[in-house]
Amino acid sequence: LDPSYAPDAIAAFNHVLELDPKHADALRGLANLHYDREEHAQAVPFFERYLALRPDDASARTDLGTMYLYAGDAPRAIKTYEEVIRRNPSFLQAHYNLAVALHREGRQEAALAELLSS
C-alpha cells in the first residue's frame, strides 16, 4: 500500500467497523496498516479483536507477537509465539520470531536452539 493512501484506508476500515464492529477483514486490515506504519501499540487491539473472531490464524497471531515485541513486551511476545508453535509446530515464521525475541532477551542459547529445531 502506498503510504499516501493509509489515511483513506484507515478511514474506510473504521467506517466498516462502525457498521459492523466484528468485521474480521476490516479488523485485520487496520491491524496490518498499523503494523506496516510501525504503529505497534495501535496495531495490538486490532489484532486481538481479529483473533477473538479467528483464533486459528497463525499468521495474525505471529504478527500480534511481533507487535508485542516491538512495543517492548518481549515476554508476552515469547508466550504468543510459543502458543502459535504449540498449535502449529511447522509454522516457520513463529519459530524464527521466537528466536529473535529470545535473542533480544539475552537468551542466545535458547534462540539458537529454536532456530536449529525448526
Secondary structure, 3 states (H helix, E strand, C coil): CCHHHHHHHHHHHHHHHHHCCCCHHHHHHHHHHHHHCCCHHHHHHHHHHHHHHCCCCHHHHHHHHHHHHHCCCHHHHHHHHHHHHHHCCCCHHHHHHHHHHHHHCCCHHHHHHHHHHC
